[in-house]
Amino acid sequence: MARIAQVGCGHWGKNLTRNFAELGALAAVVEGNPDTARAMSEAHGVPARDWAEVLADPGIDAVALATPAETHAPLALEAFAAGKHVYVEKPMALSIAEAQAMIAAAEAAGRVLMVGHLLHYHPVFRRLKAEVEAGRIGALRYIYSNRLSLGKFRTEENVMWSFAPHDVSMILSLVGAEPEAVTAQGAAHATAGVADWATMQLRFAGGVAAHVTASWMHPFKEHRLVVVGEEGMLVFEDSKPVWEEKLTLYPHRIDTSGQVPVPVRGEAEPIVVEKGEPLRAECAHFIDCIETGGKPLTDGAEGLAVLRVLMAADRAMREG
């Protein structure tokens, strides 16, 4: 079993810590807050160590980084130089140059670089993608994703950088390409200069279009991905409390044989998917890639593609 040090055990890192521990791969925790470090150490029966100790320990194969985004690239580069595999939370870096350096360092060291785009490992998204690839809804036409909630507000990054990586990652995976053009708009209401509402539009070769809307100022939680094809539509609604209602096929189509397009409606069909915890699947995939030398589903190249879209959207928001 691969031996992994969890670096950062805060808001999201504690979940990674728990999953790696339950999978039998957790070897140590690295956490700047002494109280949190002690709690995680005691809860999971592993030592709390400092970063330098982890890098120097040949018994630790990998590190999982759930630290502030600006630290991702520097820490990952140090880890690769020490011969460690790296899992890094989204966004993988804050610049194209940093991401490219991480990819190059991983390749030079012969180590795994995996990016935490969690929804790729969600059983419902995996089923939705399989349905699209099987031609269940015909050729893709339009995709949109809403990731909305009331808080948690952040001041170190805007809502697009916080929320949208997951949605962009899913859209790029479904289309199988990067967009030709990206536009975006946003607004800051709670903290000056930090958008708490943002939307981006993506246009792909061949006519496929997509948009993502993210907000911390929404009256209720909504995580919804809608995929529209020529012969039907699929809806993944992760905010549905009932698992069996998370994926629905709408076999609607548009009849364009006449002078005016006419919608032809079909009966909604729930698609039941076997339950599974996405984060557990993601952590297990990282372990498997370390042990087998496999390529992560969300590797450095996939993370870089998502980063390019985020950077383009950020620039579009700044420049209007």
C-alpha positions in Angstrom: 0.0 0.0 0.0 1.3 3.5 -0.9 2.1 5.6 2.1 0.7 9.2 1.9 1.3 12.3 4.0 -1.7 14.6 4.1 -0.6 18.3 3.9 -3.2 20.6 5.2 -6.0 19.2 7.4 -8.4 22.1 7.4 -11.9 22.7 5.8 -11.3 20.2 3.0 -8.1 18.5 4.0 -9.7 16.8 7.0 -11.9 14.9 4.5 -8.9 13.7 2.5 -7.2 12.8 5.8 -10.2 10.6 6.8 -10.4 8.9 3.4 -6.7 8.1 3.1 -6.8 6.8 6.7 -9.8 4.6 6.0 -8.1 3.2 2.9 -5.0 2.3 5.0 -2.6 4.7 3.2 -2.3 7.6 5.6 1.3 7.8 7.0 1.4 11.3 8.5 -0.2 14.7 8.7 1.4 18.1 8.1 -0.7 21.0 9.5 0.3 24.5 10.6 -2.3 24.7 13.3 -1.0 22.7 16.3 -4.4 21.9 17.7 -5.7 20.6 14.4 -2.5 18.7 13.9 -2.8 17.0 17.3 -6.5 16.2 16.7 -5.9 14.6 13.3 -2.9 12.7 14.6 -4.9 11.3 17.5 -8.0 10.6 15.5 -6.1 8.6 12.8 -3.2 7.1 14.7 -0.4 8.7 12.6 2.3 11.2 13.5 2.0 14.9 13.0 5.3 15.9 11.2 6.8 18.9 9.5 7.2 19.4 5.8 11.0 18.8 5.8 10.6 15.6 7.7 8.1 14.2 5.2 10.3 15.1 2.2 13.3 13.4 3.8 11.5 10.2 4.7 11.9 7.5 2.1 9.0 5.6 3.7 6.5 8.2 2.5 5.7 7.7 -1.2 3.4 10.7 -1.8 1.9 13.9 -0.5 -1.7 15.2 -0.8 -1.8 19.0 -0.8 -4.9 20.8 0.5 -3.2 24.0 1.2 -3.8 27.6 -0.1 -3.7 27.7 -3.9 -0.6 30.0 -4.0 1.4 27.2 -2.2 0.5 24.4 -4.6 3.2 24.9 -7.2 6.1 25.5 -4.8 5.2 22.6 -2.5 4.6 20.2 -5.5 8.0 21.1 -7.0 9.7 20.4 -3.7 7.9 17.1 -3.4 8.8 16.0 -6.9 12.4 16.9 -6.3 12.3 14.6 -3.2 10.9 11.8 -5.3 7.3 12.0 -4.0 4.0 11.5 -6.0 1.7 14.5 -5.6 -2.1 14.9 -5.3 -3.0 18.6 -5.4 -6.4 20.2 -4.8 -7.9 22.6 -7.3 -6.9 24.9 -8.7 -3.6 23.1 -9.4 -1.8 26.4 -9.7 -2.3 30.1 -10.1 -0.5 30.5 -13.5 0.0 28.6 -16.7 3.8 28.7 -16.1 3.4 27.2 -12.6 1.2 24.4 -13.9 3.6 23.6 -16.8 6.5 23.5 -14.3 4.6 21.0 -12.2 3.9 18.8 -15.1 7.5 18.9 -16.3 8.8 18.1 -12.8 6.4 15.1 -12.5 7.5 13.7 -15.8 11.2 14.3 -15.0 10.9 12.5 -11.7 8.7 9.7 -13.1 6.0 10.5 -10.5 2.2 10.8 -10.5 0.6 14.3 -10.6 -3.1 14.2 -9.9 -5.5 17.2 -9.6 -8.5 17.1 -7.3 -11.3 17.6 -9.8 -13.6 15.6 -7.6 -16.7 15.3 -9.8 -14.9 13.2 -12.3 -15.1 10.5 -9.6 -18.8 10.9 -8.9 -20.7 7.8 -9.9 -23.5 9.9 -11.3 -21.2 12.0 -13.5 -19.4 8.9 -14.7 -22.8 7.4 -15.7 -23.9 10.6 -17.4 -20.6 10.7 -19.4 -21.1 7.1 -20.4 -24.6 7.8 -21.6 -23.3 10.7 -23.7 -20.5 8.7 -25.2 -23.0 5.9 -26.0 -25.0 8.4 -28.1 -28.0 8.3 -25.7 -28.8 12.0 -26.4 -27.2 12.3 -29.9 -24.7 14.9 -30.8 -23.9 17.5 -28.1 -25.4 21.0 -28.6 -25.3 22.8 -25.3 -24.1 22.3 -21.7 -24.7 24.5 -18.6 -23.7 24.2 -15.0 -25.0 26.1 -11.9 -23.0 25.9 -8.7 -24.9 28.2 -6.3 -25.2 28.5 -2.5 -25.3 31.0 0.4 -21.6 31.2 1.4 -19.0 30.2 2.4 -17.6 33.6 1.5 -13.9 33.9 0.8 -11.6 36.8 0.5 -8.5 35.2 -0.9 -10.2 34.0 -4.1 -13.3 34.8 -6.0 -16.3 32.5 -6.5 -15.2 31.5 -10.0 -11.8 30.2 -8.8 -13.5 28.5 -5.8 -16.4 26.8 -7.5 -16.0 26.7 -11.3 -13.0 24.4 -11.7 -15.3 21.4 -11.0 -17.8 22.5 -13.7 -15.2 23.5 -16.3 -13.6 20.1 -15.7 -16.8 18.2 -16.4 -17.6 20.3 -19.5 -14.2 19.8 -21.0 -14.5 16.1 -20.3 -17.9 15.8 -22.0 -16.9 17.9 -25.1 -13.4 16.3 -25.3 -11.8 19.6 -26.3 -10.8 23.0 -25.0 -12.9 26.0 -26.0 -12.1 28.3 -28.9 -13.4 31.3 -26.9 -14.2 32.2 -23.3 -16.1 35.3 -22.1 -17.1 36.1 -18.5 -18.8 38.5 -16.2 -18.8 38.9 -12.4 -19.8 41.2 -9.6 -18.4 41.8 -6.0 -21.1 42.6 -3.5 -19.7 41.5 -0.1 -15.9 42.1 -0.5 -14.6 44.8 -2.8 -12.6 43.2 -5.7 -13.7 39.6 -4.9 -16.5 38.5 -7.1 -19.2 36.6 -5.3 -21.2 36.0 -8.4 -19.7 35.1 -11.8 -20.7 33.5 -15.1 -18.6 32.4 -18.0 -19.5 31.3 -21.5 -17.5 28.8 -23.6 -17.6 28.3 -27.3 -16.2 25.1 -28.9 -15.3 24.1 -32.5 -18.2 22.5 -34.2 -20.8 24.7 -32.5 -21.1 23.3 -29.0 -21.6 26.0 -26.4 -21.6 26.0 -22.6 -21.9 28.3 -19.7 -21.1 28.1 -15.9 -22.7 30.3 -13.2 -21.3 30.3 -9.7 -22.5 32.3 -6.7 -22.2 32.6 -2.9 -25.2 34.9 -2.8 -28.0 32.4 -3.6 -31.0 31.6 -1.4 -30.5 27.9 -1.6 -27.9 25.3 -2.7 -28.1 24.3 -6.4 -25.5 22.0 -8.0 -26.9 21.2 -11.5 -25.4 20.1 -14.8 -27.6 20.1 -17.9 -26.4 18.4 -21.1 -28.5 19.0 -24.2 -28.1 16.9 -27.3 -29.9 16.5 -30.6 -32.1 13.7 -29.3 -32.4 14.2 -25.6 -31.2 15.9 -22.5 -29.5 14.7 -19.3 -29.6 16.4 -15.9 -27.2 15.7 -13.1 -28.6 17.5 -10.0 -26.2 16.7 -7.1 -28.1 19.0 -4.7 -31.0 16.6 -4.8 -31.1 14.9 -1.4 -32.4 11.6 -2.8 -29.6 9.7 -4.5 -32.0 8.0 -7.0 -33.2 11.4 -8.2 -29.7 12.8 -9.1 -29.7 11.8 -12.7 -32.6 12.1 -15.2 -33.0 11.6 -18.9 -35.4 13.9 -20.7 -35.9 12.4 -24.2 -37.0 15.7 -25.7 -36.0 16.7 -29.2 -36.6 19.5 -31.6 -38.4 18.8 -34.9 -36.9 21.1 -37.5 -38.6 19.5 -40.5 -41.2 22.3 -40.8 -41.0 26.1 -41.2 -40.9 26.5 -37.4 -38.9 24.3 -34.9 -41.3 22.3 -32.7 -40.3 20.7 -29.4 -41.2 17.0 -29.2 -41.5 16.1 -25.5 -40.8 12.8 -23.9 -41.4 11.4 -20.4 -38.6 12.0 -17.9 -36.7 8.9 -17.1 -34.8 8.6 -13.8 -31.5 6.8 -14.2 -30.5 5.0 -11.0 -26.8 4.8 -10.3 -25.1 2.7 -7.6 -24.2 4.8 -4.6 -20.6 5.7 -4.0 -18.6 8.4 -2.2 -16.8 10.5 -4.9 -13.9 11.5 -2.5 -13.3 7.9 -1.5 -13.1 6.9 -5.2 -10.8 9.8 -6.0 -8.4 8.9 -3.1 -8.5 5.2 -4.1 -7.6 6.2 -7.7 -4.6 8.2 -6.6 -3.4 5.2 -4.6 -3.9 2.9 -7.5 -2.0 5.2 -9.9 0.9 5.2 -7.4 1.0 1.5 -7.1 0.5 0.6 -10.8 2.1 3.5 -12.5 -1.3 4.4 -14.2 -2.3 7.7 -15.6 -4.7 9.7 -13.4 -8.1 10.5 -14.8 -7.5 14.1 -13.7 -3.8 14.4 -14.5 -1.6 17.5 -14.9 -2.7 18.0 -18.5 -6.3 17.9 -17.5 -5.7 20.4 -14.7 -3.8 22.7 -17.1 -6.7 22.7 -19.5 -9.1 23.7 -16.8 -6.6 26.4 -15.6 -6.4 27.9 -19.1 -10.2 28.4 -19.1 -10.1 29.9 -15.6 -7.3 32.3 -16.6 -9.2 33.3 -19.8 -12.4 33.9 -17.9 -10.5 35.9 -15.2 -9.0 38.1 -17.9 -12.4 38.6 -19.6 -13.9 39.7 -16.3 -11.1 42.2 -15.6 -11.0 43.6 -19.1 -14.8 43.7 -19.6 
